[in-house]
Amino acid sequence: MTRRLLVLCLALTAARAEPLKVSAASNGFLRVKSVAITNGLAICASLSFRVRGAPGAFEVQLLEDDGRAKFWWRVDLTDTNDTAVIISLRFMRRDGSRSPRWDNVRHLGIWFRNSGTFFFDDFVFRSQAGTTAELGADELARIAFHSASVRSVKKPEMVVLTDSPELELPKLEAHLDKFIEQARRDLPFLGAPSAPAMLLVFASKSDYEEFTPRFAKLLNSTAAPPKVNGYTIQAISTSYWEPEKGTLRPVYLHEFTHSWFERVAALPNGGGWLQEGLASHYQLLFHPQEDFAEIVRRGLADPKRRLPLRELCSGKPIPMNRYWQALTVVRMMLAVPKYREQLPALLAGNQPTDWDSLAHDWLAFCRETWK
């Protein structure tokens, strides 16, 4: 198997005369072994190649070394003709037990959704002035807001964009800065973000609801309008202005934490217990909820109001009525030394191991903390 490969924003990896021929089974995966990706992919803007083969769909995947995190893009072939494909890296979707980082990508892979024979040629990673693999704040502002009157905060760990004239941007910036300071005190092992965490605050609910399905189209995907007051997609957190809720609306902080932990800790945001537990913990830390102790006591008294910890911490999305439980697990882990030592591994995508001890300690912690 040979092919021509050109890398314009990295080092030239290979240049062969023949296309890559693949006889693929349905759900088969191919790692393109001779494409050696170094740590410069973050400066690239796009990947292009030519392909012909059986009509159907396959995924182009850019994977980290251990395969546990990847960016991917779906390609649909409508006929058997030679097809030119151009993929904007900043619109590739994220997947894995941790959120991928461009500087950690090492492999090009192809996952075939249907069987057939395919020919690939001319793989090219291209650079473009002013564009990188991460979606920048200015381009996101143009995509998100219909109005030209967009105000912004742009800092190494935080981007806030809004078209609401009423939002007190300096006040919200200071509030989010306090969260970042607190989170870094609690979790001092965290490093620099892969990109700034992003929060969009729309002036109207309708614009907020319309953004997610419109942005999903750029990812070659579909999404329904969010049914909740805040939503995070591709490490971009979103909400909208409500005058009666004011600038320090709790949902702004909650959603921003999702983006921040994905950018800083590579913690994927798919509704799992750790993301929701951290977001709920910091939300209540800065926006206390008077009846929270009663919610915990009711959950402890009735097993139907809580999940077994093995199920809660499985990594699968948890329902909103179990966010209280994820919060209490996170709070115990921050407070109890033997669990605080486990947080780096948990944030790296590993699961707890001693479920019996965890459940015992969690119940004792909750009963003592929320008497």
C-alpha positions as CSV (number, residue, x, y, z in Angstrom):
1,M,0.0,0.0,0.0
2,T,1.5,3.3,-1.1
3,R,0.2,6.9,-1.4
4,R,1.2,10.5,-1.9
5,L,1.3,12.5,1.3
6,L,2.1,16.2,1.7
7,V,2.1,18.1,5.0
8,L,2.4,21.8,4.5
9,C,2.1,23.0,8.1
10,L,4.2,20.1,9.5
11,A,7.3,18.2,8.4
12,L,6.9,16.3,5.1
13,T,6.2,12.7,6.2
14,A,6.1,10.7,3.0
15,A,5.6,11.1,-0.7
16,R,4.6,8.0,-2.7
17,A,3.4,7.5,-6.2
18,E,0.4,5.2,-5.7
19,P,-2.9,5.7,-3.9
20,L,-3.7,3.8,-0.8
21,K,-6.1,0.9,-1.6
22,V,-8.2,-0.4,1.3
23,S,-10.6,-3.4,1.2
24,A,-12.7,-2.5,4.2
25,A,-15.2,-4.5,6.2
26,S,-18.2,-2.8,7.8
27,N,-17.2,-1.2,11.1
28,G,-13.5,-1.8,10.1
29,F,-10.8,0.6,11.3
30,L,-7.5,1.5,9.5
31,R,-4.7,3.4,11.1
32,V,-2.7,5.0,8.4
33,K,0.7,4.0,9.8
34,S,3.0,5.8,7.5
35,V,1.4,9.2,8.4
36,A,3.6,10.3,11.3
37,I,2.0,13.3,13.0
38,T,4.3,15.3,15.3
39,N,3.2,17.9,17.9
40,G,2.7,20.7,15.4
41,L,-0.8,19.9,14.3
42,A,-2.3,22.7,16.5
43,I,-1.0,25.3,14.0
44,C,-2.8,23.6,11.0
45,A,-6.1,24.7,9.6
46,S,-7.3,21.8,7.4
47,L,-6.8,18.3,6.2
48,S,-7.5,17.5,2.6
49,F,-7.4,14.3,0.5
50,R,-9.0,12.5,-2.5
51,V,-11.0,9.4,-2.2
52,R,-13.1,7.1,-4.4
53,G,-15.0,4.0,-3.4
54,A,-18.3,2.5,-2.5
55,P,-21.1,5.0,-1.7
56,G,-21.6,5.2,2.0
57,A,-19.9,6.9,5.0
58,F,-16.6,6.7,6.8
59,E,-15.0,8.7,9.6
60,V,-11.7,10.4,9.4
61,Q,-10.1,10.3,12.9
62,L,-7.2,12.1,14.4
63,L,-6.2,10.2,17.5
64,E,-4.0,10.7,20.5
65,D,-1.3,8.1,21.0
66,D,-3.3,5.7,23.2
67,G,-6.5,6.0,21.2
68,R,-8.6,7.2,24.2
69,A,-9.2,10.7,22.7
70,K,-9.8,11.7,19.1
71,F,-11.2,14.3,16.8
72,W,-13.4,13.0,14.0
73,W,-15.3,14.0,10.9
74,R,-17.9,12.1,8.9
75,V,-17.4,11.8,5.2
76,D,-20.4,10.8,3.0
77,L,-19.7,9.4,-0.5
78,T,-22.7,9.6,-2.8
79,D,-21.1,7.9,-5.8
80,T,-18.0,6.1,-6.9
81,N,-16.3,9.1,-8.6
82,D,-13.1,10.6,-7.4
83,T,-14.0,13.0,-4.6
84,A,-12.0,15.9,-3.0
85,V,-12.5,16.2,0.7
86,I,-11.5,19.2,2.8
87,I,-11.9,19.1,6.5
88,S,-11.6,22.2,8.7
89,L,-9.8,20.9,11.8
90,R,-11.6,23.5,14.1
91,F,-14.9,21.9,13.2
92,M,-14.0,18.3,13.9
93,R,-16.0,16.7,16.7
94,R,-14.4,15.5,20.0
95,D,-14.8,12.1,21.4
96,G,-13.2,9.7,24.0
97,S,-12.7,9.0,27.6
98,R,-11.0,12.4,27.8
99,S,-11.2,15.4,25.6
100,P,-8.5,15.4,22.8
101,R,-5.9,18.1,22.4
102,W,-4.4,19.0,19.1
103,D,-0.8,18.9,20.3
104,N,-1.3,15.3,21.5
105,V,-2.7,13.9,18.2
106,R,-0.3,11.4,16.7
107,H,-2.3,9.1,14.4
108,L,-4.6,9.4,11.3
109,G,-7.2,6.7,11.3
110,I,-10.2,5.9,9.1
111,W,-13.3,4.0,10.4
112,F,-15.5,2.5,7.7
113,R,-19.3,2.5,8.4
114,N,-19.9,0.2,5.4
115,S,-17.8,-2.3,3.5
116,G,-16.1,-1.8,0.1
117,T,-12.9,-1.0,-1.7
118,F,-11.6,2.5,-1.3
119,F,-8.6,4.5,-2.8
120,F,-7.1,7.4,-0.8
121,D,-4.6,9.8,-2.1
122,D,-2.9,13.2,-1.5
123,F,-3.3,13.6,2.2
124,V,-2.5,17.3,3.0
125,F,-2.4,19.2,6.3
126,R,-2.5,22.9,5.4
127,S,-1.8,26.0,7.3
128,Q,-3.7,29.3,6.9
129,A,-2.7,32.7,8.1
130,G,-4.7,33.6,11.2
131,T,-6.4,30.2,11.5
132,T,-5.4,27.3,13.7
133,A,-6.9,23.9,14.7
134,E,-8.8,25.6,17.5
135,L,-11.8,27.8,16.8
136,G,-10.9,31.4,17.6
137,A,-13.0,33.9,19.5
138,D,-13.4,36.3,16.6
139,E,-14.6,33.6,14.2
140,L,-16.9,32.2,16.8
141,A,-18.4,35.6,17.4
142,R,-19.2,35.9,13.7
143,I,-20.8,32.5,13.7
144,A,-22.8,32.9,16.9
145,F,-24.2,36.4,16.8
146,H,-26.3,38.1,14.1
147,S,-25.6,41.5,15.6
148,A,-22.4,43.4,14.9
149,S,-22.4,44.7,18.5
150,V,-20.6,42.0,20.2
151,R,-18.6,42.7,23.4
152,S,-15.9,40.4,24.6
153,V,-13.5,39.4,27.3
154,K,-10.4,37.7,25.9
155,K,-7.9,36.2,28.4
156,P,-5.6,33.1,28.4
157,E,-8.2,31.0,30.4
158,M,-11.4,32.8,29.5
159,V,-13.3,34.1,26.6
160,V,-16.8,35.7,27.1
161,L,-18.8,36.9,24.1
162,T,-22.2,38.6,24.3
163,D,-24.5,40.7,22.3
164,S,-26.6,41.6,25.3
165,P,-26.2,45.4,26.1
166,E,-27.4,44.8,29.6
167,L,-25.0,42.2,30.8
168,E,-22.4,43.8,33.1
169,L,-19.3,42.2,31.4
170,P,-16.6,43.3,33.9
171,K,-18.8,42.0,36.8
172,L,-19.2,38.6,35.1
173,E,-15.5,38.5,34.3
174,A,-14.5,39.1,37.9
175,H,-17.0,36.4,39.0
176,L,-15.5,33.8,36.6
177,D,-12.0,34.8,37.6
178,K,-12.9,34.0,41.2
179,F,-14.0,30.5,40.1
180,I,-10.8,29.9,38.2
181,E,-8.7,31.0,41.3
182,Q,-10.7,28.7,43.6
183,A,-10.5,25.7,41.2
184,R,-6.7,26.1,40.9
185,R,-6.4,26.2,44.7
186,D,-8.5,23.1,45.0
187,L,-6.7,21.3,42.1
188,P,-3.2,22.6,42.0
189,F,-2.0,19.8,39.7
190,L,-4.0,21.2,36.7
191,G,-1.9,22.7,33.9
192,A,-2.5,25.3,31.3
193,P,-5.6,25.2,29.1
194,S,-5.4,23.9,25.6
195,A,-7.4,27.0,24.6
196,P,-9.4,29.5,26.6
197,A,-12.7,28.4,28.1
198,M,-15.6,30.0,26.2
199,L,-18.9,31.4,27.3
200,L,-21.5,32.8,24.9
201,V,-24.4,34.9,26.4
202,F,-27.1,35.6,23.9
203,A,-29.3,38.6,24.2
204,S,-32.4,36.5,23.5
205,K,-33.5,33.0,24.3
206,S,-34.5,32.4,20.7
207,D,-31.0,33.2,19.5
208,Y,-29.5,30.9,22.2
209,E,-31.8,28.0,21.2
210,E,-31.1,28.5,17.5
211,F,-27.3,28.5,17.9
212,T,-26.7,24.8,18.8
213,P,-28.4,23.3,15.8
214,R,-26.8,25.8,13.5
215,F,-23.4,25.2,15.0
216,A,-23.9,21.4,14.7
217,K,-24.3,21.8,11.0
218,L,-20.7,23.1,10.9
219,L,-19.7,19.9,12.5
220,N,-21.4,17.9,9.8
221,S,-23.9,16.8,12.5
222,T,-27.4,17.6,13.8
223,A,-28.6,18.8,17.2
224,A,-31.9,19.8,18.7
225,P,-32.4,23.2,20.3
226,P,-31.5,23.0,24.0
227,K,-34.4,22.6,26.4
228,V,-32.5,23.8,29.4
229,N,-31.1,27.3,30.3
230,G,-27.5,26.5,29.6
231,Y,-25.8,24.1,27.2
232,T,-22.2,23.3,26.3
233,I,-21.2,22.0,22.8
234,Q,-17.6,21.4,21.7
235,A,-16.2,23.0,24.9
236,I,-18.3,26.2,24.1
237,S,-20.7,27.0,26.9
238,T,-23.9,29.0,26.1
239,S,-26.8,30.6,27.8
240,Y,-28.9,33.8,27.4
241,W,-29.7,37.0,29.2
242,E,-32.7,37.2,31.5
243,P,-33.1,40.6,33.1
244,E,-34.7,39.3,36.3
245,K,-31.7,36.8,36.8
246,G,-29.0,39.5,36.4
247,T,-25.4,39.3,35.5
248,L,-24.4,36.7,38.1
249,R,-26.9,34.1,36.9
250,P,-25.8,30.7,38.3
251,V,-26.2,29.0,35.0
252,Y,-23.4,31.2,33.5
253,L,-20.9,29.8,36.0
254,H,-22.2,26.3,35.7
255,E,-21.8,26.1,32.0
256,F,-18.5,28.0,32.0
257,T,-17.0,25.4,34.4
258,H,-17.8,22.7,31.8
259,S,-15.8,24.5,29.2
260,W,-13.0,25.3,31.6
261,F,-12.6,21.7,32.8
262,E,-12.6,20.4,29.3
263,R,-10.0,22.9,28.2
264,V,-7.8,22.6,31.3
265,A,-8.2,19.0,32.4
266,A,-9.3,17.4,29.1
267,L,-12.4,16.3,31.0
268,P,-15.1,15.5,28.3
269,N,-18.4,17.2,28.7
270,G,-21.0,14.6,28.0
271,G,-23.2,14.8,31.1
272,G,-20.9,12.4,33.2
273,W,-20.8,12.5,36.9
274,L,-17.4,14.2,37.3
275,Q,-18.2,17.1,34.9
276,E,-21.6,17.6,36.4
277,G,-20.4,17.1,40.0
278,L,-17.7,19.7,39.6
279,A,-20.0,22.2,37.9
280,S,-22.7,21.8,40.5
281,H,-20.1,22.0,43.3
282,Y,-18.7,25.3,42.1
283,Q,-22.2,26.6,41.3
284,L,-23.3,26.0,44.9
285,L,-20.1,27.3,46.3
286,F,-20.6,30.7,44.6
287,H,-24.5,30.6,44.5
288,P,-25.7,28.7,47.7
289,Q,-29.0,26.9,47.5
290,E,-30.9,27.1,50.8
291,D,-32.7,23.7,50.4
292,F,-29.7,21.7,49.3
293,A,-29.2,20.0,52.7
294,E,-32.7,18.9,52.6
295,I,-32.3,17.5,49.1
296,V,-29.3,15.5,50.3
297,R,-31.2,14.2,53.4
298,R,-34.1,13.1,51.3
299,G,-31.7,11.3,48.9
300,L,-30.0,9.5,51.7
301,A,-33.3,8.4,53.2
302,D,-34.7,7.0,50.0
303,P,-32.6,4.7,47.8
304,K,-34.9,5.5,44.9
305,R,-33.7,9.1,45.0
306,R,-30.1,8.1,44.3
307,L,-28.0,5.9,42.1
308,P,-25.5,3.2,43.2
309,L,-22.1,4.8,43.0
310,R,-20.9,2.3,40.5
311,E,-23.7,3.3,38.2
312,L,-23.4,7.0,39.0
313,C,-19.6,7.0,38.3
314,S,-19.7,4.8,35.2
315,G,-19.0,7.7,32.9
316,K,-22.4,7.6,31.3
317,P,-24.6,10.7,31.3
318,I,-26.5,11.2,34.6
319,P,-30.0,12.7,34.9
320,M,-30.3,16.2,36.3
321,N,-32.1,14.9,39.4
322,R,-28.9,13.1,40.3
323,Y,-26.6,16.2,40.0
324,W,-26.9,16.6,43.8
325,Q,-25.4,13.2,44.3
326,A,-22.4,13.8,41.9
327,L,-21.8,17.1,43.8
328,T,-21.6,15.3,47.1
329,V,-19.1,12.8,45.7
330,V,-16.9,15.6,44.4
331,R,-17.1,17.5,47.6
332,M,-16.1,14.4,49.6
333,M,-13.1,13.9,47.2
334,L,-12.0,17.5,47.7
335,A,-12.3,17.3,51.5
336,V,-10.9,13.8,52.3
337,P,-7.2,13.4,51.7
338,K,-7.2,9.8,50.5
339,Y,-9.8,10.7,47.8
340,R,-8.2,14.1,46.9
341,E,-5.1,12.1,46.0
342,Q,-7.2,10.2,43.4
343,L,-8.4,13.3,41.7
344,P,-5.6,13.5,39.1
345,A,-6.3,9.9,38.0
346,L,-10.1,10.6,37.9
347,L,-9.6,13.7,35.8
348,A,-7.4,11.7,33.5
349,G,-10.3,9.4,32.7
350,N,-9.8,6.5,35.2
351,Q,-12.6,5.1,37.3
352,P,-12.7,4.5,41.1
353,T,-11.8,0.9,42.0
354,D,-12.9,0.2,45.6
355,W,-16.7,0.7,45.2
356,D,-17.6,-0.7,48.6
357,S,-15.3,1.7,50.5
358,L,-16.3,4.6,48.3
359,A,-20.0,4.0,49.0
360,H,-19.4,3.6,52.8
361,D,-17.3,6.7,53.0
362,W,-19.7,8.7,50.9
363,L,-22.7,7.9,53.0
364,A,-20.8,8.8,56.2
365,F,-19.5,12.0,54.7
366,C,-23.0,13.1,53.6
367,R,-24.6,12.3,56.9
368,E,-22.0,14.3,58.8
369,T,-21.9,17.2,56.4
370,W,-25.6,17.7,55.7
371,K,-27.1,16.8,59.1
